[in-house]
Amino acid sequence: MRIRFLAVALCCAIATSALALTQAEIDRGSRRAAGGLKGVTRTLAGDRFQGRDNDTQGSFDTQAYLVKKLRRLGAGPAPGAGDAAYKQPFTLSGQTGTNLLAVIPGRDLPHEYVVVGAHYDHLDTRSNAAGNCSANGAPGGAVCHGATDNAAGVAAVLAIGRAVKKLRTPPRRSIVLALWDSEEDGLVGSRYYTQNPLVPLVQTKGYINFDIMGQNLLPSLRNTSFSIGAETGGSAFQAFVAEAAEAEGLGTLPLSFIFGQLRSDYVNFVTASVPTVFFSDADGACYHTVGDTIRIVNMKKLKAQSRIAYRVAMALAEGATTPAFVAPNPALAVYADALSLGQAVALGQTDLGLFAPPQQATLTGLQATLSQIIADGPAAFDASDVNALLGAAVQTVGTIKTLECGPMK
């Protein structure tokens, strides 16, 4: 009887092992995760959807377009049949909207989840004569297209979903594709979701967030992007992100949770104690302007970003174990943040000629400050350096936003 039991157990183990995805299969999936990005980004950021503001006809039309795509990828987790199963309507903080979700069931642990998400709303026609867009503006101006913010992020979520769907077998854990509404009004849609989750948050093993993707802050930063907050999954999660970025060859600089400035949906998942990484290119000269169109999207970069996030999702979904949540550092920043910011600002020095003399002086001074913090070493890193880093990040972005909106190629 014992021999028979061991034989059965061995057969089961072999069968389970045979289902496991190989690294070669995951690598092939990475290439698929770059497919269809331009078409989806172009469509979402076109005039057809009129800026995708929540609770408008443009949003309703966007939802129909996106649900059609989600239905091809997975099951709807919401109550109801048909399209309703993919929709989570909400009213919260004076905003009415609809989150859109689909689930690709896992093969071994279908009740454990990895969520890949991006907000799909933008700012309608709430632009002024200068072309600046605002959630508080009145509609009736030019369309705020929101190509990098965040049509490109939505395209990446869908591309990752298609890549997972085409695998020989699903990963061990389920993949949730999530598209949030009303982010521009204060992260409302994802906040509603984390208060009313459609899959259990305690079984959500990681969240990957996209916001402002495929953007070049400067020509010298065309091959540079950022990953924010991966320390919320400890060293294991940070390693997933670093290894994925290395595999795809895009310089993806890690930054601590606070450097996302609490301004994207990643915040609500961290608040819910879910290990989280936020991929972004940060605010640029076209941020919240009518110039955020398909013409400024660096598709080569967006493809690499999508492939990186796919690899992170697969590491979470296919791994034997998952990272445990680690609360954000109360000290806010660490010495490694100085290295990342210092690298970005140093690269940007190549483009000083794009700036007026006062801005050139600002950027040169910031580089000197960061260089000194780095030279002093990790043992000397203290609260004053934290303040300097946070100030440098804000000043750098603010200085870049003084440039004229354009492709930055």
C-alpha positions in Angstrom: 0.0 0.0 0.0 2.8 2.4 0.9 4.6 1.7 -2.4 1.4 2.3 -4.3 0.8 5.6 -2.4 4.3 6.8 -3.2 3.9 5.9 -6.9 0.6 7.8 -7.1 2.2 10.8 -5.4 5.2 10.7 -7.8 2.9 10.6 -10.8 0.9 13.6 -9.5 4.2 15.5 -8.9 5.4 14.7 -12.4 2.0 15.8 -13.9 2.1 19.1 -12.0 5.7 19.7 -13.0 4.8 19.0 -16.6 2.2 21.8 -16.5 4.7 24.3 -15.3 5.8 27.0 -17.7 9.4 26.9 -18.9 11.5 30.0 -19.0 11.6 29.7 -22.7 7.8 29.9 -22.8 7.8 32.9 -20.5 10.4 34.6 -22.7 8.3 34.1 -25.8 5.4 35.5 -24.0 7.4 38.6 -23.3 7.7 39.3 -27.0 3.9 38.9 -27.3 3.5 41.5 -24.5 4.6 44.2 -26.8 1.9 43.5 -29.4 -1.0 45.9 -30.3 0.3 48.7 -28.2 0.2 51.4 -30.8 -3.2 50.6 -32.1 -4.9 50.6 -28.7 -3.0 53.8 -27.6 -3.9 55.6 -30.8 -7.6 54.6 -30.6 -8.0 55.6 -26.9 -6.2 58.9 -27.3 -8.1 59.8 -30.5 -11.0 62.3 -30.8 -13.5 59.4 -30.9 -13.5 59.0 -27.0 -13.4 62.8 -26.3 -10.9 62.5 -23.4 -12.6 59.6 -21.6 -13.8 61.6 -18.6 -15.8 59.5 -16.1 -19.6 59.6 -16.4 -19.6 61.1 -19.9 -20.6 59.7 -23.3 -16.9 59.5 -24.2 -16.4 57.2 -21.2 -19.4 55.0 -22.0 -18.0 54.6 -25.5 -14.6 53.8 -24.1 -16.1 51.2 -21.8 -17.8 49.4 -24.7 -14.5 49.3 -26.6 -12.5 48.0 -23.6 -15.0 45.5 -22.4 -15.1 44.0 -25.9 -11.3 43.4 -25.6 -11.5 42.2 -22.0 -14.1 39.6 -22.9 -11.6 37.9 -25.2 -9.0 37.6 -22.4 -10.9 36.4 -19.3 -14.0 36.1 -17.3 -15.7 39.0 -15.7 -15.5 38.9 -11.8 -18.5 41.2 -11.1 -22.1 40.1 -10.5 -24.2 39.9 -13.6 -24.1 38.4 -17.0 -22.6 39.6 -20.3 -20.8 43.0 -20.2 -22.1 43.6 -16.7 -19.7 40.9 -15.4 -16.8 43.1 -16.5 -18.0 46.3 -14.9 -17.8 47.6 -11.3 -19.9 50.8 -11.2 -19.4 53.1 -8.3 -20.3 56.4 -6.7 -17.8 57.7 -4.2 -16.5 61.2 -3.2 -19.0 62.9 -5.5 -17.8 60.9 -8.5 -19.6 58.3 -10.6 -17.7 55.9 -12.7 -17.1 52.3 -13.7 -14.0 50.1 -13.2 -13.5 47.4 -15.8 -12.0 44.0 -14.9 -11.3 40.5 -16.3 -9.7 37.5 -14.7 -7.5 34.9 -16.4 -7.8 31.9 -14.0 -4.7 30.3 -12.7 -4.0 26.6 -13.2 -3.0 25.5 -9.7 -3.9 28.4 -7.4 -6.9 30.1 -9.1 -7.9 31.8 -5.8 -4.6 33.6 -5.5 -4.3 36.7 -7.7 -1.9 39.1 -9.4 -3.5 42.4 -10.5 -2.2 44.4 -13.4 -3.9 47.8 -13.6 -4.0 51.2 -15.2 -6.6 54.0 -15.1 -8.4 54.6 -18.4 -10.1 57.9 -17.6 -8.7 61.3 -18.6 -9.8 64.9 -18.7 -12.5 65.2 -21.4 -12.4 68.7 -23.1 -11.5 70.4 -19.9 -8.8 72.5 -21.4 -8.2 76.3 -21.4 -7.0 78.6 -24.2 -3.4 77.8 -23.3 -4.0 74.1 -23.8 -3.7 73.1 -20.2 -6.1 70.4 -18.9 -7.6 70.2 -15.4 -10.2 68.0 -13.6 -11.6 71.3 -12.3 -11.9 72.9 -15.7 -15.0 73.4 -17.6 -15.6 71.1 -20.6 -15.9 72.7 -24.1 -12.2 73.2 -25.0 -9.9 71.1 -27.1 -9.8 67.4 -26.4 -7.4 66.3 -23.6 -6.2 63.1 -25.3 -4.2 61.6 -22.5 -2.0 59.3 -24.7 0.8 58.8 -22.2 -1.6 59.5 -19.3 -2.9 56.9 -19.6 -4.0 55.3 -22.9 -0.5 53.8 -23.2 -0.8 52.2 -19.7 -4.2 50.7 -20.7 -2.7 49.3 -23.9 0.1 47.7 -21.8 -2.5 46.0 -19.5 -4.3 44.5 -22.5 -1.1 43.5 -24.2 0.0 41.6 -21.1 -3.4 40.0 -20.9 -3.1 38.8 -24.5 0.4 37.4 -23.9 -0.7 35.5 -20.8 -3.8 34.2 -22.7 -1.6 32.8 -25.5 0.6 30.7 -23.1 0.4 26.9 -23.4 -1.0 26.8 -19.9 -2.0 29.6 -17.6 0.4 30.6 -14.8 -0.2 29.0 -11.3 -2.1 32.0 -10.0 -4.8 34.0 -11.6 -4.1 37.3 -13.4 -6.6 40.2 -12.9 -6.6 42.8 -15.6 -8.0 46.0 -14.0 -8.8 49.4 -15.7 -9.7 52.1 -13.2 -12.0 55.0 -13.7 -11.9 58.5 -12.0 -8.2 58.4 -11.2 -8.0 62.0 -12.3 -10.5 63.0 -9.6 -8.4 61.6 -6.7 -7.8 57.9 -7.4 -11.4 57.3 -6.8 -12.0 54.2 -8.8 -9.2 52.1 -7.4 -10.0 53.4 -3.9 -13.6 52.1 -4.4 -12.2 48.8 -5.6 -9.9 48.3 -2.6 -12.9 49.0 -0.3 -15.1 46.7 -2.3 -12.8 44.2 -4.0 -14.1 41.7 -6.6 -11.3 39.2 -5.6 -10.1 39.0 -2.0 -7.3 41.5 -1.2 -5.8 39.0 1.3 -5.4 36.6 -1.6 -4.0 39.4 -3.9 -0.3 38.6 -4.0 0.9 41.7 -5.9 -0.3 44.7 -7.9 1.5 46.2 -10.9 0.4 49.8 -11.8 1.0 51.8 -15.0 0.6 55.6 -15.2 2.3 57.9 -17.7 4.0 55.5 -20.0 6.0 55.7 -23.1 7.2 59.2 -22.5 10.6 60.8 -22.9 11.1 63.5 -20.2 14.1 64.6 -22.3 15.9 63.2 -25.4 18.7 62.0 -23.1 16.1 60.0 -21.1 14.6 58.1 -24.0 16.0 54.9 -22.6 15.2 55.7 -18.9 12.1 54.9 -16.9 11.2 54.4 -13.2 9.9 51.7 -11.0 8.4 53.0 -7.7 7.5 51.3 -4.5 8.7 47.7 -5.1 10.2 47.7 -1.6 6.6 47.1 -0.4 7.2 43.5 -1.5 10.6 43.3 0.1 13.9 42.3 -1.5 12.2 39.4 -3.4 9.8 41.8 -5.2 12.6 44.3 -5.9 14.6 41.4 -7.4 11.7 40.5 -9.7 11.6 44.1 -11.0 15.4 44.4 -11.4 15.7 41.1 -13.2 12.8 41.9 -15.5 14.3 45.3 -16.4 17.7 43.8 -17.0 16.2 41.1 -19.3 14.5 43.8 -21.4 17.4 46.2 -21.5 15.5 49.4 -20.5 17.1 51.5 -17.8 14.5 51.3 -15.1 15.6 53.3 -12.1 14.1 52.1 -8.7 12.7 54.7 -6.4 10.9 54.4 -3.0 7.2 54.6 -2.6 7.1 58.3 -1.7 8.5 59.3 -5.1 5.2 58.5 -6.7 4.0 61.5 -4.8 0.9 59.5 -3.8 -0.6 60.5 -7.1 -1.6 57.2 -8.8 -3.6 54.2 -8.0 -0.7 52.3 -6.5 -1.4 54.2 -3.3 -4.7 52.4 -2.6 -3.1 48.9 -3.0 -0.2 49.8 -0.7 -2.8 51.1 1.8 -4.5 47.7 1.5 -1.2 46.0 2.3 -0.6 44.5 -1.2 3.0 44.4 -2.5 3.0 46.9 -5.3 5.2 48.4 -8.0 4.3 51.5 -10.0 5.9 51.9 -13.5 6.0 55.4 -14.7 8.0 58.0 -16.7 6.9 60.9 -14.4 5.4 64.2 -15.4 6.8 65.8 -18.5 6.2 69.0 -20.5 3.0 67.5 -22.1 1.5 66.4 -18.8 -2.2 67.4 -18.6 -2.1 69.4 -21.8 -3.8 68.9 -25.2 -0.3 68.0 -26.5 -0.4 64.6 -24.8 -1.1 62.8 -28.1 0.1 59.7 -29.9 2.9 61.7 -31.5 4.8 62.0 -28.2 4.6 58.3 -27.3 7.9 56.5 -27.6 6.7 53.1 -28.8 10.0 51.4 -28.4 10.1 52.4 -24.8 6.4 51.4 -24.2 7.1 48.0 -25.7 10.0 47.5 -23.3 7.9 48.7 -20.3 5.1 46.3 -21.2 7.5 43.4 -21.5 9.1 44.3 -18.2 5.8 44.3 -16.4 4.8 41.1 -18.0 7.9 39.4 -16.6 7.1 40.8 -13.1 3.6 39.5 -13.4 4.8 36.1 -14.4 7.3 36.0 -11.6 4.5 36.7 -9.1 2.0 34.4 -10.8 4.2 31.4 -11.5 6.5 31.4 -8.5 6.5 28.8 -5.8 6.1 31.6 -3.2 5.1 35.2 -3.3 6.6 38.3 -1.5 5.2 39.4 1.8 4.0 42.9 2.2 6.4 45.4 3.8 5.0 48.8 4.9 6.6 51.9 3.3 9.7 53.2 5.0 8.7 55.9 7.5 12.0 57.6 6.8 10.6 58.0 3.2 13.8 57.7 1.2 17.0 55.7 1.3 20.5 56.1 -0.1 19.7 54.0 -3.2 17.1 56.7 -4.2 20.0 59.2 -4.4 21.8 56.9 -6.8 18.7 56.6 -9.0 17.9 60.3 -9.0 21.6 61.2 -9.5 21.8 59.0 -12.5 18.7 60.5 -14.1 19.8 64.1 -13.5 23.3 63.4 -14.7 21.9 62.0 -18.0 19.8 65.1 -18.3 22.8 67.3 -18.3 23.3 66.5 -22.0 20.1 68.4 -22.7 20.9 71.6 -20.7 20.9 73.6 -23.9 17.1 73.0 -24.2 16.5 75.1 -21.1 16.7 78.8 -20.4 19.7 80.0 -18.3 17.8 80.0 -15.0 16.6 76.4 -15.5 20.1 75.4 -16.5 21.4 76.8 -13.2 18.7 74.9 -11.3 19.5 71.6 -12.9 23.3 72.1 -12.5 22.7 72.9 -8.8 20.6 69.8 -8.4 23.3 67.6 -9.9 25.8 69.1 -7.5 23.6 68.4 -4.5 22.9 64.8 -5.6 26.6 64.2 -6.4 27.5 65.3 -2.9 25.0 63.1 -1.2 26.3 60.1 -3.2 29.9 61.0 -2.5 29.2 61.2 1.2 28.1 57.5 1.1 25.3 55.5 2.7 26.7 55.8 6.3 26.2 59.6 6.2 22.7 59.5 4.7 20.3 61.2 7.1 17.0 63.2 7.3 18.5 66.3 5.7 19.5 64.2 2.7 16.0 62.8 2.5 14.6 66.3 2.3 17.1 67.2 -0.3 16.2 64.2 -2.4 12.4 64.9 -2.3 13.1 68.5 -3.1 15.3 67.5 -6.0 12.7 65.2 -7.5 10.0 67.9 -7.4 12.4 70.6 -8.8 13.6 68.4 -11.6 10.1 67.6 -12.8 9.0 71.2 -12.4 12.0 72.4 -14.4 11.3 69.9 -17.2 7.7 71.1 -17.4 8.9 74.5 -18.3 9.9 73.1 -21.7 7.6 73.3 -24.8 5.5 70.2 -25.2 6.8 68.0 -27.9 8.1 64.5 -28.8 11.5 64.9 -27.0 13.3 62.7 -29.5 
